[in-house]
């Protein structure tokens, strides 16, 4: 079994929610906020429902 996606579209679809969770929902100990909040992109930590709503 291959450990990677063969098509770029499949790879983007599989990895997109992970990037969204890491940057918008997960609180980081060193920042004491999410990376998106620290960058000024958003003013709150997103729920997974909000991230999935953007994807679908």
ROLO-242592 format. One line per field, with one value per residue (C-alpha): residue number from 1; residue in three letters; x, y, z. Coordinates in Angstrom, 1 decimal, always signed. Each point is the difference from the previous one (the first is absolute). Layout:
REM residues N
nr = (NUM|...);
rest = (ALA|...);
u = (X|...);
v = (Y|...);
w = (Z|...);
***
This chain:
REM residues 56
nr = (1|2|3|4|5|6|7|8|9|10|11|12|13|14|15|16|17|18|19|20|21|22|23|24|25|26|27|28|29|30|31|32|33|34|35|36|37|38|39|40|41|42|43|44|45|46|47|48|49|50|51|52|53|54|55|56);
rest = (UNK|UNK|UNK|UNK|UNK|UNK|UNK|UNK|UNK|UNK|UNK|UNK|UNK|UNK|UNK|UNK|UNK|UNK|UNK|UNK|UNK|UNK|UNK|UNK|UNK|UNK|UNK|UNK|UNK|UNK|UNK|UNK|UNK|UNK|UNK|UNK|UNK|UNK|UNK|UNK|UNK|UNK|UNK|UNK|UNK|UNK|UNK|UNK|UNK|UNK|UNK|UNK|UNK|UNK|UNK|UNK);
u = (+0.0|+1.3|+0.3|-0.7|-2.8|+0.6|-2.2|+0.6|-3.8|-0.2|+2.9|-1.5|-3.4|+1.7|+2.4|-2.2|-2.0|+3.3|+1.4|-3.2|-0.1|+3.7|-0.3|-3.5|-1.2|+3.0|+1.2|+3.8|+1.8|+2.8|-2.4|-2.9|-2.3|-0.4|+2.5|-2.9|-0.9|+3.7|+0.2|-3.1|-2.0|-2.8|-1.1|-1.0|+0.9|-2.1|-2.1|+0.4|-3.5|+1.2|+3.0|-2.0|-2.6|+2.7|+1.1|-3.4);
v = (+0.0|+3.4|+2.6|+3.0|+1.2|-0.5|+3.0|+3.5|+0.6|-3.1|+1.2|+3.4|-1.4|-2.3|+2.5|+3.1|-0.7|-0.8|+3.4|+1.7|-1.7|+0.8|+3.7|+1.0|-2.4|-1.3|+2.2|+0.0|+0.2|+2.3|+2.5|-0.5|+0.3|-1.4|+1.0|+1.6|+2.1|+1.0|+1.1|+2.0|-2.1|-0.8|+1.2|-3.4|-3.7|-1.8|-3.1|-3.0|+0.7|+3.4|-1.5|-2.7|+2.6|+1.8|-3.2|-1.2);
w = (+0.0|-0.9|+2.7|-2.3|-2.3|-3.7|-1.1|+1.2|+0.5|+2.2|+2.1|+0.4|+1.1|+2.5|+1.6|-0.1|+3.2|+1.8|-0.9|+1.0|+3.3|+0.7|-0.9|+1.0|+2.8|+1.9|+2.9|+0.1|+3.3|-1.1|-1.6|+2.4|-3.0|-3.5|-2.7|-1.9|+3.0|+0.5|-3.7|+0.3|-2.5|+2.5|+3.5|+1.4|+0.0|-2.6|+0.6|-2.2|-1.4|-1.2|-1.7|-1.7|-1.1|-2.0|-1.7|-1.0);
***
